[in-house]
Amino acid sequence: MHLECTLYQKKNSSAIIILNRPHVLNALNKKLWREIYENLCQAEEDKEVRAVIITGAGKAFSAGDDIKEVANLRTIEDIKTFFLNFATPTITKIVETPKPVIAAVNGLAYGGGCEIAMLCDLVIASDNATFAIPEALIGAIPPIASIIGTFIIGKLNVNMLMFTGEPITAQEAKSIGLVNKVVPAEELMKSAEELARSTMQAAPSAIKTIKKLASKQLELDKFKQSLDELIKIVLSQEGKEGHRAFIEKRPPDWVKT
């Protein structure tokens, strides 16, 4: 498998997927979404792999969707293709992979990056990691956080993140239940691998069933509805202004929209 945007490693019965676009803070473009999916499929099919770890190269876990790529999507079909053909299969695969998927958050996890962490079964973060859900600041919505955020961290906590877009520290994320464990940055991968090994004491069939039951909270019909709403708002005047403002590094002018 030829990889351009990820690295795939196998170590001590763990598959390690590294998001590898550090020059853009591992922003999620079509290729990266697709490669995460392909890596997860490989890990699922490999009988020697008992757990999966997702982390980022460089100083970020992921800054979320590649805004420049999304802003260049002109038609409803283009936007539907991006979200339904690339993002959605990966999101579903994280949830449905019958092995524990661990997010090792090594830096900022914003937008879709934070939502990937939400989808994972366990989350370990370096002490310099930060989390944010800033989609509304650019005239968009977070489709995953709006559907399962309340289940994961509670209504008030997820609303604070979604309504303000303000980042929180790893320790704050732990205090609201978004992170299991915070460790020094230099110990992150060692700790993630230890956590992966600890899950291997459980019966694989038990973990598979637990994940199946827990994933019922992410109802695909509701998620598809949230994607429909996201597509509408991205194509709206506010959505276009928000994305333009982000690219031009200026505050959006909501009044003119």
N, C-alpha and C positions, 0 to 999 in steps of 0.2 A: 504493500500500500504506500503510494507516494504522498508524503505529508508536506504541506507548505506552511500551515498555520498552527500546527501542534507537534508535540513530541510524544512518543509512546514508549514507555519503559515497562519492563516486568522485573519485579524484585520481591523475593520471598513470598511468592503466591499473591502478590498485589500487582495490579495494573496501575501505572501512574500516567495520567493524561496531563500534559503541560500545555496550557494555552500559550502560544508562542508568536505573538505579535507585539513584542514589548515596545516597539517604536510608537505604537498608538495605544498603549496601555491595554493591550489585548482586547481591543474593541471587537465586537461580534459582527463580522461580516458574513456573507453567505458561505464562503469557503470555511471559515472557522466553525460556524454552526454545523456544517455538514461533516467536518472532520471529527468534531466531538462525537457526533452520532456514530460515525464509522468506528472510532476507537472504542466506544461503549459496546458496539456489536461484537468487535473482536474480543473484548474482555469477557463478554457474556458467553461467547462460544468456546473460550479456552477453559477446559476443565481444570487446569492447574491454578487458574485465578480464582481466589476466594473473596477478594475485596477490590474496590476501585478507589483511587485517590485522584481528585481533580485539583490542580493548582495552577499558578500563573508564572510565566517567566518575567524577570525584571522586577520592577517595583509595584506592579499591580496584579491583582487577581483578574479582574476585568472591569473596564470602565462602562460596560453595557453595550448596547447596539451601536454599530458604526454610524454615527449621525450623518456623516457626509454621504455614505452610501444610501441611507434611508431618504435623505433630502433630495437625492437625484432620482428617486422613484417617482415617475410622473403620473401613472395611471393606477386605477383601482387594481387592475390585474397584476401590475408590477409589484405593488405593495402586498397583495394577497400571496403572490409567489414567494416573496421574501419571508413572510411570517408563516404561511401555511406549509410551504414546501421545504423550508430550511430550519426555521426556529422550532415549529411545532413538533416535528418528528424527534428532535433532540430532547426537547422538554419532556415529551412522553417517554422516551427511552430512559432518561434518568430515573423517572418514577417507576417504570416497569422492569428495569434491570433487576433480576432476582438476587443480586449480590449487594452487600452494603456499598453505598457510594458516599465517600467522605470528601467534603470540601476542605482543603487546606488553604485558607485565605491568607495570602502572603503580603497583601497591601490593600489598596482601595478596591472595594467591591461595590460598584455603583450601578443603579438601574438593573439591566439584565444580568449583570454580574452578581448583584445582591440576590436577585431572584433565583439564579442558579444555586447559590448557597442555600436558599430557602427550600429548594427542591431536594437537596441532598439529604441523606439519612442522618448524617452526623456532620458537625462543623467544628473544626479546630482553627483558631486564628492566631496569627502572630500579634505581639503586643503593639505593633505599629499599624495594624490593619484598621481600616475605617469602612463604614457601611452607609449607603444612602440610596434613596429611591426618589430621584429628582425629575422623573418624567414630566410631571405637571408643570414644571418650570419652563419647559420648552413646548408646551401645548400638546402633550401626549399623556397616556395613562400607562400604568404598570399592570399588564394583564394577569400576571401570576400573583403578585402581591395583593391585587384587589380581590382575587378569588379565594386564596388560601392564607393570606396574611393574618386574618383574624384568628384562624385555627392555630397558626404557629405561634404568634406573639401577642395576640389580643387586639381588639378593635382600637383602643386608645393608642397603643404603641404603633400599630401600623399606620393609623391615620396621621399621627404626628410625623412619621417618616414621609408619607405620601403627600400630605398637604403642604409641608414646609420644604421638603427636599434637603433639609439640613443633615449633614453627616454625623454619625455617632462613632465613638471609639469602640475598640474591640471589647473593652470591659463593660461599656454601656450595652453593647449588643448581647453580651453574656447575661447581664442583669435582667434583660427582657426575654431571654430564651431563644435568641437568634443564634447563639454560639454555645457549644458545650464546654469548651476549654480554651483558655488563652495562655500562650507560652511565649518565651522570648523568641525573637525572629530567627536566631541561629539554631533553635531547637525545633522549628516547625515541622520539617519533613521527618525528622527522627520520631517526633511525637505522633505524627500522622501515621507513620508506619507501625508504631507500637499499638496505636488505636485499632488499626486494621487487623493486626495479629490477634488482638483481644477479641475481635468479632469472630475470628476463625474457630474459637472454642465452641461456638454455637453450631447446632446442626444446620446445614445449608437449607434443608427443606423447611425448617422452622423459620429461618430468616425470610425465605421466599414467601411463605404464607403471611408472616407479619407485615411484610412490605405490601402484599396484595390487599390486606385489610386496611392498612393505613392509607393507601393510595386512593381509597374511595372518597376521601375528602376533596381530592382534585377531580371533580366531575368534568369529564371532557366536554359535555354539552355547555356547561357554564364557562369553561375556558374558551371554547370556540365563540361563544357570545361575547366574551371580553375582547377577543381578537377582532371581531366585527366592529366593536365600538372603537377599538384602537385605530383600525383602518379608517373609519369615518373621521375621527378627530385629526389624524395625521394629514388627511386630505382637505380639512377645513381651513379657512383663512387663518384662524388662530394657530393651527398646527403648522402651516407653512411659515407664518411669521416667527413662531418659536424656533423652528429649525434654522431659518435664515439667521436669526439673532444669535443663535449658538455658534454657527459657523463664522459669523462676522464679529464674534466676541463682544456683543453689546447687549444691554437689557432689551427684552422684547417690548414692543409697543402694542399692548392689548387693545387700547382705545381705538386705534385706527383700523383694527380688524372688525 
